[in-house]
Amino acid sequence: MSLSFETRLANQYDGLSDALRHAAQFLVSNPLDIATRPLRKVSLDSGVSPAAFSRLAQALNYSDFEELREEMRGKIERDYRSFANKAERLQQDHGDEQTSFLDAHLAACQQNLTSFGRGIDRALLDAAVDKLVQAHQVVLLGALGSTGAVEYLSYMANFCASNWHMAGRMGASLGGALTGLTQDDVVLIVTKPPFAERSIAAAKLAHEQGVYVIVITDTHLCPALRFASAGFVVPTASPHFYSSYVTTLFFVETVIGLVLSRSGERARARIAQVAQTNVLLAEVYDQ
């Protein structure tokens, strides 16, 4: 069986030159451009020479770039159909109570959590949490399906810290949130396939500014990982038509718990004050 592009790239990535890695990252981030636009135009937009794309194809054991392009075209077609196909399979496997979707989804989420707990780099997590605690500003970013997870992270964080902000919220300028950040700041991004262009671009810009970048994703092929100071790959497998965010939510809750545990009396006092202010503003029901 022919290996997929993702498998070939993962197998060969460590041995690629910087130029070929740049080409590969652009290809992963922009498969539609690769599949539909002339190579000369792709080269102009990416800053990667046509020859580099050709060398990348050869390095990944394609006969030429056109063979790689054809695979990307097929992948795009499959991706466009994937949600509908997964929904159809869900209905076939679990419709009319043939089998229990609840049990299947529960088992998948439990396996994701177990796998993540066993595999996470705890030293890297400790280092990332220390950076979050010490940061002058923490900017949070999520787009598409990851928006809700980052909204939740922001909600929790604002109970115990005043310097955490969600970027690009309600039409706010993403550029405004990233401008002026320094090595004393942290940008935390949650991004999963299909990757939002703004999330990848934000990771790159923050990295170039010397900012400590934390990326949470579900694949080692995520283009933003190239710009991450700390990258975490979270399992999302599920019989659902959409990838599961259960382990992602577990992880962001863990991060906030660790941040609070290292933040001292001031954080505890802020939580109490926020809770009291919520009551005064009638934001919560108080008997």
KAKAVEN-V865020 format. One record per residue. N is the residue number from 1. RES is the residue in one letter. SS is DSSP state (helix for helix, strand for strand, loop for the rest). PSI is psi in whole degrees, 0 to 359 (999 if undefined). D_LAST is the distance of its C-alpha to the last C-alpha in Angstrom with 1 decimal. Layout:
n->N res->RES ss->SS psi->PSI d_last->D_LAST
n->N res->RES ss->SS psi->PSI d_last->D_LAST
This chain:
n->1 res->M ss->loop psi->136 d_last->65.1
n->2 res->S ss->loop psi->136 d_last->64.7
n->3 res->L ss->loop psi->146 d_last->62.1
n->4 res->S ss->loop psi->163 d_last->59.2
n->5 res->F ss->helix psi->315 d_last->59.0
n->6 res->E ss->helix psi->318 d_last->55.8
n->7 res->T ss->helix psi->316 d_last->57.7
n->8 res->R ss->helix psi->316 d_last->60.8
n->9 res->L ss->helix psi->316 d_last->58.9
n->10 res->A ss->helix psi->321 d_last->56.9
n->11 res->N ss->helix psi->327 d_last->60.2
n->12 res->Q ss->helix psi->352 d_last->62.1
n->13 res->Y ss->helix psi->316 d_last->59.5
n->14 res->D ss->helix psi->333 d_last->60.4
n->15 res->G ss->helix psi->359 d_last->64.0
n->16 res->L ss->loop psi->148 d_last->63.6
n->17 res->S ss->loop psi->168 d_last->64.6
n->18 res->D ss->helix psi->321 d_last->62.2
n->19 res->A ss->helix psi->318 d_last->63.7
n->20 res->L ss->helix psi->327 d_last->63.2
n->21 res->R ss->helix psi->319 d_last->59.6
n->22 res->H ss->helix psi->316 d_last->58.9
n->23 res->A ss->helix psi->317 d_last->60.5
n->24 res->A ss->helix psi->319 d_last->58.4
n->25 res->Q ss->helix psi->319 d_last->55.1
n->26 res->F ss->helix psi->320 d_last->55.9
n->27 res->L ss->helix psi->316 d_last->56.9
n->28 res->V ss->helix psi->321 d_last->53.7
n->29 res->S ss->helix psi->335 d_last->51.6
n->30 res->N ss->loop psi->55 d_last->53.8
n->31 res->P ss->helix psi->328 d_last->55.2
n->32 res->L ss->helix psi->320 d_last->55.4
n->33 res->D ss->helix psi->315 d_last->57.6
n->34 res->I ss->helix psi->320 d_last->59.8
n->35 res->A ss->helix psi->333 d_last->60.3
n->36 res->T ss->helix psi->345 d_last->60.9
n->37 res->R ss->loop psi->152 d_last->62.4
n->38 res->P ss->loop psi->145 d_last->65.8
n->39 res->L ss->helix psi->326 d_last->66.1
n->40 res->R ss->helix psi->319 d_last->67.5
n->41 res->K ss->helix psi->318 d_last->64.4
n->42 res->V ss->helix psi->320 d_last->62.1
n->43 res->S ss->helix psi->317 d_last->64.1
n->44 res->L ss->helix psi->318 d_last->63.7
n->45 res->D ss->helix psi->327 d_last->59.9
n->46 res->S ss->helix psi->340 d_last->59.4
n->47 res->G ss->loop psi->12 d_last->62.1
n->48 res->V ss->loop psi->133 d_last->63.5
n->49 res->S ss->loop psi->151 d_last->67.2
n->50 res->P ss->helix psi->324 d_last->68.3
n->51 res->A ss->helix psi->325 d_last->70.3
n->52 res->A ss->helix psi->319 d_last->67.2
n->53 res->F ss->helix psi->321 d_last->65.6
n->54 res->S ss->helix psi->318 d_last->68.9
n->55 res->R ss->helix psi->324 d_last->69.1
n->56 res->L ss->helix psi->315 d_last->65.5
n->57 res->A ss->helix psi->317 d_last->66.5
n->58 res->Q ss->helix psi->319 d_last->69.5
n->59 res->A ss->helix psi->332 d_last->67.5
n->60 res->L ss->loop psi->12 d_last->65.2
n->61 res->N ss->loop psi->34 d_last->68.3
n->62 res->Y ss->loop psi->154 d_last->68.3
n->63 res->S ss->loop psi->324 d_last->71.7
n->64 res->D ss->loop psi->180 d_last->70.8
n->65 res->F ss->helix psi->328 d_last->67.9
n->66 res->E ss->helix psi->326 d_last->68.3
n->67 res->E ss->helix psi->318 d_last->67.5
n->68 res->L ss->helix psi->318 d_last->64.3
n->69 res->R ss->helix psi->319 d_last->63.5
n->70 res->E ss->helix psi->322 d_last->64.0
n->71 res->E ss->helix psi->321 d_last->61.6
n->72 res->M ss->helix psi->322 d_last->58.9
n->73 res->R ss->helix psi->315 d_last->59.6
n->74 res->G ss->helix psi->322 d_last->59.1
n->75 res->K ss->helix psi->317 d_last->55.9
n->76 res->I ss->helix psi->316 d_last->54.4
n->77 res->E ss->helix psi->319 d_last->55.3
n->78 res->R ss->helix psi->320 d_last->53.7
n->79 res->D ss->helix psi->319 d_last->50.6
n->80 res->Y ss->helix psi->329 d_last->50.2
n->81 res->R ss->helix psi->349 d_last->50.5
n->82 res->S ss->helix psi->316 d_last->48.5
n->83 res->F ss->helix psi->315 d_last->45.1
n->84 res->A ss->helix psi->320 d_last->46.7
n->85 res->N ss->helix psi->319 d_last->48.8
n->86 res->K ss->helix psi->321 d_last->45.9
n->87 res->A ss->helix psi->319 d_last->44.0
n->88 res->E ss->helix psi->317 d_last->47.2
n->89 res->R ss->helix psi->321 d_last->47.7
n->90 res->L ss->helix psi->315 d_last->44.0
n->91 res->Q ss->helix psi->320 d_last->44.7
n->92 res->Q ss->helix psi->318 d_last->48.1
n->93 res->D ss->helix psi->328 d_last->46.8
n->94 res->H ss->helix psi->2 d_last->43.6
n->95 res->G ss->helix psi->153 d_last->44.0
n->96 res->D ss->helix psi->27 d_last->44.2
n->97 res->E ss->helix psi->32 d_last->42.7
n->98 res->Q ss->loop psi->314 d_last->46.1
n->99 res->T ss->loop psi->163 d_last->44.3
n->100 res->S ss->loop psi->113 d_last->40.6
n->101 res->F ss->helix psi->322 d_last->39.3
n->102 res->L ss->helix psi->312 d_last->36.2
n->103 res->D ss->helix psi->319 d_last->38.4
n->104 res->A ss->helix psi->317 d_last->40.6
n->105 res->H ss->helix psi->320 d_last->37.9
n->106 res->L ss->helix psi->315 d_last->36.2
n->107 res->A ss->helix psi->320 d_last->39.6
n->108 res->A ss->helix psi->316 d_last->40.2
n->109 res->C ss->helix psi->320 d_last->36.9
n->110 res->Q ss->helix psi->318 d_last->37.5
n->111 res->Q ss->helix psi->320 d_last->41.0
n->112 res->N ss->helix psi->314 d_last->39.9
n->113 res->L ss->helix psi->316 d_last->37.5
n->114 res->T ss->helix psi->315 d_last->40.2
n->115 res->S ss->helix psi->318 d_last->42.8
n->116 res->F ss->helix psi->316 d_last->40.8
n->117 res->G ss->helix psi->324 d_last->39.9
n->118 res->R ss->helix psi->327 d_last->43.6
n->119 res->G ss->helix psi->346 d_last->45.0
n->120 res->I ss->loop psi->141 d_last->42.8
n->121 res->D ss->loop psi->101 d_last->44.6
n->122 res->R ss->helix psi->328 d_last->42.5
n->123 res->A ss->helix psi->320 d_last->44.5
n->124 res->L ss->helix psi->320 d_last->44.0
n->125 res->L ss->helix psi->315 d_last->40.3
n->126 res->D ss->helix psi->318 d_last->40.3
n->127 res->A ss->helix psi->319 d_last->42.4
n->128 res->A ss->helix psi->319 d_last->40.2
n->129 res->V ss->helix psi->319 d_last->37.0
n->130 res->D ss->helix psi->319 d_last->38.9
n->131 res->K ss->helix psi->319 d_last->39.8
n->132 res->L ss->helix psi->319 d_last->36.2
n->133 res->V ss->helix psi->321 d_last->35.1
n->134 res->Q ss->helix psi->350 d_last->38.1
n->135 res->A ss->loop psi->144 d_last->38.1
n->136 res->H ss->loop psi->315 d_last->38.1
n->137 res->Q ss->loop psi->147 d_last->36.5
n->138 res->V ss->strand psi->120 d_last->35.3
n->139 res->V ss->strand psi->128 d_last->35.8
n->140 res->L ss->strand psi->140 d_last->34.4
n->141 res->L ss->strand psi->131 d_last->36.2
n->142 res->G ss->strand psi->146 d_last->36.0
n->143 res->A ss->loop psi->166 d_last->37.5
n->144 res->L ss->helix psi->230 d_last->37.9
n->145 res->G ss->helix psi->341 d_last->36.2
n->146 res->S ss->helix psi->354 d_last->35.2
n->147 res->T ss->helix psi->314 d_last->33.1
n->148 res->G ss->helix psi->319 d_last->29.9
n->149 res->A ss->helix psi->322 d_last->30.4
n->150 res->V ss->helix psi->325 d_last->31.0
n->151 res->E ss->helix psi->315 d_last->27.9
n->152 res->Y ss->helix psi->317 d_last->25.9
n->153 res->L ss->helix psi->316 d_last->27.9
n->154 res->S ss->helix psi->319 d_last->27.3
n->155 res->Y ss->helix psi->313 d_last->23.5
n->156 res->M ss->helix psi->315 d_last->23.5
n->157 res->A ss->helix psi->323 d_last->26.2
n->158 res->N ss->helix psi->348 d_last->24.5
n->159 res->F ss->helix psi->324 d_last->21.8
n->160 res->C ss->helix psi->358 d_last->24.5
n->161 res->A ss->loop psi->145 d_last->27.4
n->162 res->S ss->loop psi->358 d_last->28.2
n->163 res->N ss->loop psi->16 d_last->31.6
n->164 res->W ss->strand psi->131 d_last->31.0
n->165 res->H ss->strand psi->143 d_last->31.5
n->166 res->M ss->strand psi->125 d_last->32.0
n->167 res->A ss->loop psi->148 d_last->35.4
n->168 res->G ss->loop psi->21 d_last->36.3
n->169 res->R ss->helix psi->134 d_last->32.7
n->170 res->M ss->helix psi->43 d_last->32.5
n->171 res->G ss->helix psi->1 d_last->36.2
n->172 res->A ss->loop psi->151 d_last->36.3
n->173 res->S ss->loop psi->124 d_last->39.7
n->174 res->L ss->helix psi->321 d_last->40.3
n->175 res->G ss->helix psi->322 d_last->43.3
n->176 res->G ss->helix psi->325 d_last->41.2
n->177 res->A ss->helix psi->331 d_last->39.0
n->178 res->L ss->helix psi->340 d_last->42.1
n->179 res->T ss->loop psi->132 d_last->44.3
n->180 res->G ss->loop psi->359 d_last->44.9
n->181 res->L ss->loop psi->150 d_last->43.5
n->182 res->T ss->loop psi->187 d_last->45.6
n->183 res->Q ss->loop psi->350 d_last->46.2
n->184 res->D ss->loop psi->359 d_last->43.2
n->185 res->D ss->loop psi->168 d_last->40.8
n->186 res->V ss->strand psi->138 d_last->39.7
n->187 res->V ss->strand psi->126 d_last->39.4
n->188 res->L ss->strand psi->123 d_last->37.6
n->189 res->I ss->strand psi->133 d_last->38.6
n->190 res->V ss->strand psi->122 d_last->37.6
n->191 res->T ss->loop psi->134 d_last->40.4
n->192 res->K ss->loop psi->159 d_last->41.8
n->193 res->P ss->loop psi->141 d_last->44.5
n->194 res->P ss->loop psi->128 d_last->45.1
n->195 res->F ss->loop psi->135 d_last->44.8
n->196 res->A ss->loop psi->131 d_last->43.6
n->197 res->E ss->helix psi->322 d_last->46.5
n->198 res->R ss->helix psi->329 d_last->44.1
n->199 res->S ss->helix psi->318 d_last->42.7
n->200 res->I ss->helix psi->316 d_last->46.2
n->201 res->A ss->helix psi->322 d_last->47.4
n->202 res->A ss->helix psi->319 d_last->44.5
n->203 res->A ss->helix psi->317 d_last->45.3
n->204 res->K ss->helix psi->313 d_last->48.9
n->205 res->L ss->helix psi->315 d_last->48.3
n->206 res->A ss->helix psi->318 d_last->45.9
n->207 res->H ss->helix psi->316 d_last->48.4
n->208 res->E ss->helix psi->335 d_last->51.2
n->209 res->Q ss->loop psi->359 d_last->49.2
n->210 res->G ss->loop psi->10 d_last->49.0
n->211 res->V ss->loop psi->147 d_last->45.3
n->212 res->Y ss->strand psi->118 d_last->44.0
n->213 res->V ss->strand psi->124 d_last->43.2
n->214 res->I ss->strand psi->126 d_last->41.0
n->215 res->V ss->strand psi->128 d_last->41.5
n->216 res->I ss->strand psi->121 d_last->39.6
n->217 res->T ss->strand psi->187 d_last->41.6
n->218 res->D ss->loop psi->13 d_last->42.9
n->219 res->T ss->loop psi->142 d_last->46.6
n->220 res->H ss->loop psi->348 d_last->49.1
n->221 res->L ss->loop psi->3 d_last->50.8
n->222 res->C ss->loop psi->124 d_last->47.9
n->223 res->P ss->helix psi->332 d_last->49.7
n->224 res->A ss->helix psi->338 d_last->47.0
n->225 res->L ss->helix psi->334 d_last->47.8
n->226 res->R ss->helix psi->333 d_last->51.0
n->227 res->F ss->helix psi->6 d_last->49.1
n->228 res->A ss->loop psi->137 d_last->46.5
n->229 res->S ss->loop psi->327 d_last->46.5
n->230 res->A ss->strand psi->119 d_last->44.3
n->231 res->G ss->strand psi->136 d_last->44.2
n->232 res->F ss->strand psi->126 d_last->42.2
n->233 res->V ss->strand psi->118 d_last->43.2
n->234 res->V ss->loop psi->125 d_last->40.4
n->235 res->P ss->loop psi->142 d_last->41.4
n->236 res->T ss->loop psi->14 d_last->40.1
n->237 res->A ss->loop psi->142 d_last->42.3
n->238 res->S ss->loop psi->151 d_last->40.9
n->239 res->P ss->loop psi->357 d_last->42.3
n->240 res->H ss->loop psi->167 d_last->39.9
n->241 res->F ss->loop psi->345 d_last->41.5
n->242 res->Y ss->loop psi->150 d_last->39.7
n->243 res->S ss->loop psi->148 d_last->39.7
n->244 res->S ss->loop psi->139 d_last->36.7
n->245 res->Y ss->loop psi->10 d_last->34.2
n->246 res->V ss->helix psi->310 d_last->32.6
n->247 res->T ss->helix psi->327 d_last->34.7
n->248 res->T ss->helix psi->315 d_last->34.2
n->249 res->L ss->helix psi->320 d_last->30.4
n->250 res->F ss->helix psi->317 d_last->31.0
n->251 res->F ss->helix psi->316 d_last->33.3
n->252 res->V ss->helix psi->328 d_last->31.2
n->253 res->E ss->helix psi->320 d_last->28.3
n->254 res->T ss->helix psi->316 d_last->31.0
n->255 res->V ss->helix psi->312 d_last->32.2
n->256 res->I ss->helix psi->321 d_last->28.8
n->257 res->G ss->helix psi->318 d_last->28.4
n->258 res->L ss->helix psi->321 d_last->31.8
n->259 res->V ss->helix psi->313 d_last->31.4
n->260 res->L ss->helix psi->319 d_last->28.3
n->261 res->S ss->helix psi->339 d_last->30.3
n->262 res->R ss->loop psi->9 d_last->33.0
n->263 res->S ss->loop psi->352 d_last->31.2
n->264 res->G ss->helix psi->193 d_last->30.6
n->265 res->E ss->helix psi->324 d_last->28.3
n->266 res->R ss->helix psi->321 d_last->28.0
n->267 res->A ss->helix psi->319 d_last->26.3
n->268 res->R ss->helix psi->319 d_last->23.7
n->269 res->A ss->helix psi->322 d_last->23.0
n->270 res->R ss->helix psi->318 d_last->22.7
n->271 res->I ss->helix psi->315 d_last->20.1
n->272 res->A ss->helix psi->319 d_last->17.9
n->273 res->Q ss->helix psi->318 d_last->18.6
n->274 res->V ss->helix psi->316 d_last->17.9
n->275 res->A ss->helix psi->319 d_last->14.5
n->276 res->Q ss->helix psi->318 d_last->13.7
n->277 res->T ss->helix psi->324 d_last->15.4
n->278 res->N ss->helix psi->321 d_last->13.6
n->279 res->V ss->helix psi->316 d_last->10.3
n->280 res->L ss->helix psi->327 d_last->12.6
n->281 res->L ss->loop psi->3 d_last->14.1
n->282 res->A ss->loop psi->33 d_last->11.1
n->283 res->E ss->loop psi->337 d_last->12.8
n->284 res->V ss->loop psi->154 d_last->9.8
n->285 res->Y ss->loop psi->130 d_last->6.6
n->286 res->D ss->loop psi->116 d_last->3.8
n->287 res->Q ss->loop psi->999 d_last->0.0
